[in-house]
């Protein structure tokens, strides 16, 4: 009968466990990044809806200086500690460009 090399088997088992833990960690991080990306998209959609409501009620989009104030007025609370809000005004009657970036 052939004898088993328990030292080799234990090394392979340790390598498999390390590979599993590494794969699980990578999967978890990618899932977390996807969740953060979907959060920024959702925030952009909320801001866009508030901008449309502002335009419909007031006849123009808010200027850059009015952005925070107008968002609060239309129900969007901005988290300036966690996100950067890029708000580019192209004109009072042209829909502004909104980009939300995680700090």
N, C-alpha and C positions, 0 to 999 in steps of 0.2 A: 504494500500500500504506500501511496505517496503521502508525505506529511505536509500539512499546511504551514505556510510561512506567516505566522500570526503578526510578526512585526510589519511585514509588507501590507497585510490586510488592514492593520490599524492605521498605517500611514495613509492608505487610500481612503479609509473612512474619514479621517481628519480632513483630508483635502476635499472630499465631497461635502462635508459639513461646512467648511469655509466657503466653498463655491456657492452653496445654497444660501448662506447668510449674506454673502456679497450680492448675489442676484436679488434677494429679497430687499436689501437696502437700496439698490439701484432702482428697482421697481417702485418702491415707496417714494423715493425722491422724485421720480418722473411723474408719479400720480399727484404729488404735492404741487409741482410746478404747473401741471395742467389745471389744477384747481385754482391756483393764483391767476393764471391766464384767463380762465373763464370768469373769475371775479372782476378783473379789469374790463372785460368785454361787457359784463352786466352793468358795471358802473357807467361805462360810456353810453350804453343804451338808456339808462336812467337820466343821465345828463342831457342826452339828445331829446328825450321826451319833454323834459323841463324847458329846454330851449324852444321847442315847438310851441309849447303852451305859452311861454313868455311872448313869442312872436305873435301868436294868435290874439292874445289879450292886449298887448302893448304896441303892436305894430312894428317892432324892431327887435333884433337880437341884442343882448346886453354887450356893452363894451368890455374890454379887458378889466378895467377898474371896477366895474359893477358885477363881475362874474360871481364872486363868492356870495355877495348880497342877494343877487337874483336867484341863485341856486337854492339858498336857504328859503327864500320867499316861496319858491315853487316845490318845496319839500325834499330837496336833496342836500343832505348834510355831508360836506366834504371833509375827508380825513387827511389833512395836509402833513401829518406826521408819518403816515404810511405810504401815501401816494403822491406823485407829481402829476399835476394836471396841466397839459399843454392845451391852451385855448387860443386859437388864432382867428382873429376877426378879419374877415375879408370885406366887410361892408355891413351897414345896418340892416340891409334886406337880403343878404347872402348868408346862407347857413354856415356858421363857423366850423372850423376843424377842431375836433376834440380827440386827444390821445391821453390815456391814463397809463402811467408807468409806476411800477412798484419801486420804492426807494431801496 
